[in-house]
């Protein structure tokens, strides 16, 4: 079954709005895993507007599922990754001035740079995933970097799902199939939610992991975090097993 990794950046955003340590990202990570999530995702940024460097070190000993750290591969980020050694590193192309990830890598233009970075991270025994747009032509170039996985940037799918789900998924399905045929694992994330998640995984059943933060934390305001985790897991169960 597709694994659910919860991005807890928004927990940190709420905490930082007031200062102090309420809500605690460490306590949130512990509870989210206890509620059944199979991974914790964070995206530390240089300005520490949500997850801080201190958070990364504090989270390491409490994440007993899979620790996925996203980020732009600056020298500071790579140093942090080398020290923390998460199970997965998801490389994104956005710089420090971007509000949220909004595009995938151009693996052709940045081929040599990505090869070197991927190789370095893998030498530490870590799995690497590259954030990609749903573009089949980019998958071969991604595979040539030596990456283990790609993460499909699903904003366009989420935007188009309500109007025409079949059309919205088509480029993602084509990209995912090509990645699978090239031996790459497939992850997905960005704007997936309770309405569009099941269809996405039904159409691409070999997606290994979805990373969901904003929508899930927003749903938790209505349903509570435990109930919300169960609701997302139920959508993944239904997608995988058809019940």
C-alpha positions in Angstrom: 0.0 0.0 0.0 1.1 3.6 -0.7 2.7 5.0 2.5 1.5 8.2 4.1 4.3 10.7 5.1 3.0 13.8 6.9 4.7 17.1 6.3 4.7 18.9 9.6 5.9 22.3 8.4 2.5 23.9 9.1 2.8 22.8 12.7 6.0 24.8 12.9 4.4 27.7 11.1 1.7 27.9 13.8 4.2 27.7 16.6 6.4 30.4 15.1 3.5 32.8 14.7 3.4 33.1 18.5 6.9 32.0 19.6 7.6 29.5 22.3 7.0 25.8 21.7 3.3 25.5 21.3 2.4 23.4 19.4 5.5 21.3 19.7 6.7 19.8 16.4 8.4 17.0 18.3 5.2 16.0 20.1 3.3 16.4 16.9 5.7 14.0 15.1 5.4 11.4 17.9 1.6 11.5 17.9 1.3 11.5 14.1 3.3 8.3 13.9 1.4 6.8 16.8 -1.8 7.5 14.9 -0.6 5.4 12.0 1.4 7.7 9.6 4.3 5.9 8.1 6.7 8.9 7.7 7.5 12.4 8.8 8.5 15.0 6.1 10.0 18.4 6.8 11.4 21.1 4.5 13.8 23.3 6.5 14.5 26.7 4.8 17.3 29.1 5.4 15.1 31.8 6.9 13.6 29.2 9.3 10.1 30.5 8.7 8.7 27.1 9.7 11.0 24.2 10.5 14.2 25.4 12.2 17.6 23.8 12.2 17.1 23.1 15.9 13.8 21.2 15.0 15.7 19.0 12.6 18.1 17.8 15.3 15.2 17.4 17.8 13.1 15.3 15.4 15.8 12.9 14.5 15.6 10.7 17.6 11.8 10.5 17.7 11.1 9.7 14.0 10.9 5.9 14.1 9.1 5.4 10.8 10.8 7.2 7.8 12.4 10.6 8.0 12.1 12.5 4.7 13.9 15.9 4.5 13.2 18.1 1.5 15.2 21.0 0.4 17.3 22.8 -2.1 20.8 21.3 -2.2 22.8 24.2 -0.9 26.1 23.6 1.0 24.3 24.2 4.3 21.5 21.8 3.5 23.9 19.1 2.4 25.9 19.5 5.6 22.7 19.2 7.6 21.7 16.0 5.7 25.1 14.5 6.3 24.8 15.1 10.0 21.2 13.9 10.4 21.2 11.0 7.9 17.4 10.8 7.3 16.1 7.7 5.4 15.2 9.9 2.4 16.3 13.2 0.9 14.0 14.9 -1.5 15.8 17.5 -3.6 13.7 20.5 -4.8 14.8 23.2 -7.2 13.3 26.2 -5.4 15.6 28.8 -3.8 15.1 30.5 -0.4 12.8 33.3 -1.7 10.1 30.8 -2.9 7.0 30.6 -0.7 6.4 26.9 -1.4 7.8 24.4 -4.0 6.3 25.4 -7.4 8.2 23.5 -10.1 10.2 20.4 -10.7 13.8 20.0 -11.6 15.1 20.6 -15.2 17.3 17.5 -15.0 18.7 18.1 -18.5 20.0 21.6 -17.7 21.3 20.6 -14.3 22.3 17.1 -15.2 26.0 17.2 -14.0 25.2 19.1 -10.9 22.5 16.7 -9.9 24.7 13.7 -10.6 27.3 14.9 -8.2 24.9 15.8 -5.5 22.9 12.5 -5.8 26.2 10.5 -5.7 27.3 12.4 -2.6 24.1 11.8 -0.7 24.0 8.2 -1.7 27.5 7.8 -0.4 26.1 8.5 3.0 23.7 5.6 2.6 20.6 7.7 2.0 17.8 7.4 -0.6 17.4 10.3 -3.0 14.2 11.5 -4.6 14.1 14.3 -7.2 11.0 16.6 -7.4 9.7 16.5 -10.9 6.9 18.0 -13.0 4.7 15.4 -14.9 6.9 15.4 -17.9 7.9 12.0 -19.3 10.8 13.6 -21.3 12.4 14.6 -18.0 12.3 11.2 -16.5 15.2 9.7 -18.5 17.3 12.7 -17.5 16.4 12.1 -13.9 17.3 8.5 -14.2 20.7 9.5 -15.6 21.5 11.4 -12.4 21.4 8.1 -10.5 18.5 9.1 -8.3 16.5 6.3 -6.5 13.1 7.9 -6.9 11.2 10.9 -8.3 8.5 12.8 -6.5 5.7 13.9 -8.8 4.7 17.6 -8.2 1.0 17.2 -8.0 -0.3 20.8 -7.9 -1.5 20.7 -11.6 -3.3 17.4 -10.9 -5.0 18.9 -7.8 -6.0 22.0 -9.7 -7.5 20.1 -12.7 -9.1 17.2 -10.8 -12.5 18.7 -10.2 -13.0 19.7 -13.8 -11.7 16.6 -15.5 -9.9 13.9 -13.4 -9.0 11.7 -16.3 -7.3 14.6 -18.1 -5.7 15.8 -14.9 -4.0 12.4 -14.2 -2.9 11.6 -17.8 0.5 13.2 -17.8 1.2 11.9 -14.3 0.4 8.4 -15.3 2.6 8.5 -18.4 5.4 10.0 -16.4 5.1 7.5 -13.6 5.0 4.5 -15.9 8.1 5.7 -17.6 9.8 6.1 -14.3 8.8 2.6 -13.2 10.1 1.2 -16.5 13.4 2.9 -15.8 13.6 1.3 -12.4 12.8 4.5 -10.4 10.5 4.6 -7.4 7.7 7.0 -7.6 6.5 9.4 -4.8 4.0 12.2 -5.0 3.1 15.3 -3.2 1.7 18.9 -3.2 -2.0 19.7 -2.8 -3.1 16.1 -2.5 -6.2 16.0 -0.1 -9.1 13.8 0.9 -11.0 14.6 -2.3 -8.3 13.8 -4.9 -6.0 11.3 -3.2 -7.8 8.1 -3.8 -8.2 8.6 -7.5 -4.5 9.5 -7.9 -3.4 6.3 -6.2 -6.0 4.2 -8.0 -4.7 5.3 -11.3 -1.0 5.0 -10.3 -1.1 2.1 -7.8 2.7 1.7 -7.6 3.2 5.1 -6.0 5.3 4.3 -3.0 4.7 7.3 -0.9 2.6 10.5 -0.7 3.8 13.5 1.3 0.9 15.6 2.5 1.1 18.6 4.8 -1.1 21.7 4.3 -4.4 19.9 3.5 -3.9 17.3 6.2 -3.1 19.8 8.9 -6.0 22.0 7.8 -8.4 19.0 8.0 -7.1 18.3 11.5 -8.6 21.6 12.6 -12.1 20.1 11.8 -11.6 16.4 12.6 -8.7 16.2 15.0 -5.3 14.9 14.0 -6.0 11.2 14.9 -9.2 11.1 13.0 -7.6 12.9 10.1 -4.7 10.5 9.8 -7.3 7.6 9.8 -9.2 9.3 7.0 -6.2 9.7 4.8 -5.1 6.1 5.5 -8.6 5.0 4.6 -8.4 6.7 1.2 -5.1 4.9 0.6 -6.6 1.6 1.7 -9.6 2.0 -0.6 -7.3 2.9 -3.5 -5.1 -0.1 -2.9 -7.7 -2.7 -2.0 -10.9 -1.4 -3.5 -13.1 -1.3 -0.4 
